[in-house]
Amino acid sequence: MASALTQKGTASESIPAPVLTETRLTAARLTEEVGGNRSEARVLNQDYQDLHQRTHDVEWRTAAATRAKSSVATMLGELADLGFAWRDIARLLGVSVPAVQKWRKGERASGESRQKLANLLAACDLIAGHYMVDEIASWFEMPITMSAPLTPIDFYARERADLVFEYASGHTDPESLLSQFEPDWREHYRSEFEVFEAGDGNRSIRMKG
């Protein structure tokens, strides 16, 4: 009895040559078209990222101008109500803790310091409003990744509010943001220790093997 292969021929023999040729051409056209679309999407993504950052910056400046109408004492009180420690407020503003304490007692702050306070409050407004961040003070203190001790406070204090907003938006991988902030962060913060779960179920630290 002849085998099925003998009776029907090989798989390639069962498909007419013109069909095979058309299939290859169709696949080639699809590959080229999809590749072109990927390139366009990459350009569009960059364009929209730039546009989003520009519109965000305009909204931030506008909100800060409104916030700046409040007194320094009022703005400090609002930041404290949000949960910010005085030391963190001082660092975010780029001033000393004694300076913040003097403002709390009613001493005059410079126009630049008043603007910085307004900027910080406006940033908190935008992050909470657009990205639904609750308890924003503790969010600012939270490490961007467990691989390094860098936080949104570090970004903002280094005048990289753009990275703070991008991190809050969730549009960019956190480690990519760290690389923009500090290119050698992996080497800088590499640790000889690791966290593991001990036999009793508690987390502990040990030297990496």
Secondary structure, 3 states (H helix, E strand, C coil): CCCHHHHHCCHHHHCCHHHHHHHHHHHHHHHHHHHHHHHHHHHHHHHHHHHHHHHHHHHHHHHHHHHCCCCHHHHHHHHHHCCCCHHHHHHHHCCCHHHHHHHHCCCCCCHHHHHHHHHHHHHHHHHHHHHCCCCHHHHHHCCCECCECCCHHHHHHCCCHHHHHHHHHCCCCHHHHHHHHCCCHHHHCCCCEEEEECCCCCEEEEECC
